[in-house]
Amino acid sequence: MSTTDHRTATIAGLRALADFLDANPDVPVPRTSIRITYFPQRTDDALMRAEIDRIAGLLGAAINPGGLLYSHYSTSLGFGPVHYEAIAVLADARARYEAVTSYEDCIIPDTTVNPAHAA
């Protein structure tokens, strides 16, 4: 599927979902916010930041300074409880994540039931 076809299908799907929910008021919706998140292609940090800056310009939105603490460079635009966001996960954050998850296969949890903890 081409990028244009995927974009068109995504927009049509969102409209169809909104129409469905509007026509079926008994179908519950999440109480939390709904996020549509775009991640740029992984490349060097400068190029990913440039892509997020470009999107921020299109949205008329600022860069989220809170994400910088976690090495995420992001922008977003809210529509009530629905948000469009674009996030670049920068190299520092990816390295931290890879370091933490590198131990996953080395740890085997003890699944035996300890009677003292069973109560």
C-alpha positions as a Markdown table, in Angstrom:
| # | Residue | x | y | z |
|---|---|---|---|---|
| 1 | Met | 0.0 | 0.0 | 0.0 |
| 2 | Ser | 1.4 | 3.4 | -0.9 |
| 3 | Thr | 1.8 | 6.2 | 1.6 |
| 4 | Thr | -1.1 | 8.1 | -0.1 |
| 5 | Asp | -3.3 | 5.0 | 0.0 |
| 6 | His | -2.5 | 4.4 | 3.7 |
| 7 | Arg | -3.2 | 8.1 | 4.6 |
| 8 | Thr | -6.5 | 8.0 | 2.7 |
| 9 | Ala | -7.4 | 4.7 | 4.4 |
| 10 | Thr | -6.5 | 6.0 | 7.8 |
| 11 | Ile | -8.6 | 9.1 | 7.5 |
| 12 | Ala | -11.5 | 7.1 | 6.1 |
| 13 | Gly | -11.2 | 4.6 | 9.0 |
| 14 | Leu | -11.2 | 7.4 | 11.6 |
| 15 | Arg | -14.3 | 9.0 | 10.0 |
| 16 | Ala | -16.0 | 5.6 | 9.9 |
| 17 | Leu | -15.2 | 4.9 | 13.6 |
| 18 | Ala | -16.5 | 8.4 | 14.6 |
| 19 | Asp | -19.8 | 7.8 | 12.6 |
| 20 | Phe | -20.2 | 4.4 | 14.1 |
| 21 | Leu | -19.7 | 5.6 | 17.6 |
| 22 | Asp | -22.1 | 8.5 | 17.0 |
| 23 | Ala | -24.8 | 6.2 | 15.6 |
| 24 | Asn | -24.3 | 3.7 | 18.4 |
| 25 | Pro | -24.3 | 5.6 | 21.7 |
| 26 | Asp | -24.5 | 2.4 | 23.8 |
| 27 | Val | -21.0 | 1.4 | 22.6 |
| 28 | Pro | -18.6 | 2.8 | 25.3 |
| 29 | Val | -15.5 | 4.8 | 24.5 |
| 30 | Pro | -12.3 | 5.0 | 26.5 |
| 31 | Arg | -12.3 | 7.3 | 29.5 |
| 32 | Thr | -8.7 | 8.1 | 28.8 |
| 33 | Ser | -7.3 | 10.2 | 25.9 |
| 34 | Ile | -6.9 | 8.6 | 22.5 |
| 35 | Arg | -3.5 | 9.1 | 20.8 |
| 36 | Ile | -2.5 | 8.8 | 17.2 |
| 37 | Thr | 1.3 | 8.6 | 17.2 |
| 38 | Tyr | 3.7 | 9.1 | 14.3 |
| 39 | Phe | 7.3 | 8.0 | 14.7 |
| 40 | Pro | 9.7 | 9.2 | 12.0 |
| 41 | Gln | 12.0 | 6.7 | 10.3 |
| 42 | Arg | 14.9 | 5.9 | 12.6 |
| 43 | Thr | 18.0 | 7.8 | 11.5 |
| 44 | Asp | 20.4 | 10.1 | 13.2 |
| 45 | Asp | 19.0 | 12.4 | 15.9 |
| 46 | Ala | 19.5 | 15.6 | 13.9 |
| 47 | Leu | 17.4 | 14.3 | 11.0 |
| 48 | Met | 14.6 | 13.0 | 13.3 |
| 49 | Arg | 14.5 | 16.3 | 15.2 |
| 50 | Ala | 14.2 | 18.1 | 11.8 |
| 51 | Glu | 11.2 | 15.9 | 10.9 |
| 52 | Ile | 9.5 | 16.7 | 14.2 |
| 53 | Asp | 10.3 | 20.4 | 13.8 |
| 54 | Arg | 8.6 | 20.2 | 10.3 |
| 55 | Ile | 5.6 | 18.5 | 11.7 |
| 56 | Ala | 5.4 | 21.0 | 14.6 |
| 57 | Gly | 5.3 | 23.8 | 12.0 |
| 58 | Leu | 2.4 | 22.1 | 10.1 |
| 59 | Leu | 0.5 | 21.6 | 13.4 |
| 60 | Gly | 1.3 | 25.1 | 14.6 |
| 61 | Ala | 2.5 | 23.5 | 17.8 |
| 62 | Ala | 5.6 | 23.8 | 20.0 |
| 63 | Ile | 8.1 | 21.1 | 20.8 |
| 64 | Asn | 7.2 | 19.3 | 24.1 |
| 65 | Pro | 9.9 | 20.3 | 26.5 |
| 66 | Gly | 8.9 | 17.5 | 29.0 |
| 67 | Gly | 9.9 | 14.8 | 26.6 |
| 68 | Leu | 13.4 | 16.1 | 26.4 |
| 69 | Leu | 14.1 | 14.7 | 29.8 |
| 70 | Tyr | 13.6 | 11.2 | 28.4 |
| 71 | Ser | 15.4 | 11.9 | 25.1 |
| 72 | His | 12.1 | 12.0 | 23.2 |
| 73 | Tyr | 11.6 | 14.9 | 20.9 |
| 74 | Ser | 7.9 | 15.5 | 20.3 |
| 75 | Thr | 5.1 | 17.7 | 19.3 |
| 76 | Ser | 1.3 | 17.3 | 19.5 |
| 77 | Leu | -2.0 | 18.8 | 18.8 |
| 78 | Gly | -5.1 | 18.0 | 20.8 |
| 79 | Phe | -8.7 | 17.7 | 19.7 |
| 80 | Gly | -10.5 | 17.4 | 23.0 |
| 81 | Pro | -9.5 | 13.9 | 24.3 |
| 82 | Val | -8.0 | 12.9 | 21.0 |
| 83 | His | -4.4 | 13.8 | 20.3 |
| 84 | Tyr | -2.1 | 13.6 | 17.3 |
| 85 | Glu | 1.5 | 13.4 | 18.3 |
| 86 | Ala | 4.8 | 13.0 | 16.5 |
| 87 | Ile | 7.7 | 11.5 | 18.6 |
| 88 | Ala | 11.3 | 10.9 | 17.8 |
| 89 | Val | 12.9 | 8.5 | 20.2 |
| 90 | Leu | 16.5 | 9.8 | 20.3 |
| 91 | Ala | 19.7 | 7.7 | 20.5 |
| 92 | Asp | 20.2 | 8.1 | 24.2 |
| 93 | Ala | 16.7 | 6.8 | 25.0 |
| 94 | Arg | 17.1 | 3.9 | 22.6 |
| 95 | Ala | 20.5 | 3.0 | 24.2 |
| 96 | Arg | 19.0 | 3.0 | 27.7 |
| 97 | Tyr | 16.1 | 0.9 | 26.6 |
| 98 | Glu | 18.4 | -1.6 | 24.9 |
| 99 | Ala | 20.6 | -1.8 | 28.0 |
| 100 | Val | 17.7 | -2.5 | 30.2 |
| 101 | Thr | 16.1 | -5.1 | 28.0 |
| 102 | Ser | 19.4 | -6.8 | 27.2 |
| 103 | Tyr | 18.9 | -8.8 | 30.5 |
| 104 | Glu | 15.4 | -10.1 | 29.6 |
| 105 | Asp | 16.6 | -13.6 | 28.7 |
| 106 | Cys | 19.0 | -13.8 | 31.7 |
| 107 | Ile | 16.3 | -13.6 | 34.4 |
| 108 | Ile | 14.0 | -16.6 | 35.2 |
| 109 | Pro | 11.4 | -15.7 | 37.7 |
| 110 | Asp | 10.8 | -18.2 | 40.5 |
| 111 | Thr | 7.2 | -19.3 | 39.9 |
| 112 | Thr | 7.0 | -21.6 | 42.9 |
| 113 | Val | 4.4 | -20.5 | 45.4 |
| 114 | Asn | 5.8 | -19.4 | 48.7 |
| 115 | Pro | 3.2 | -20.3 | 51.4 |
| 116 | Ala | 4.2 | -17.2 | 53.4 |
| 117 | His | 3.2 | -15.0 | 50.4 |
| 118 | Ala | 0.2 | -17.0 | 49.3 |
| 119 | Ala | -2.2 | -15.4 | 51.8 |
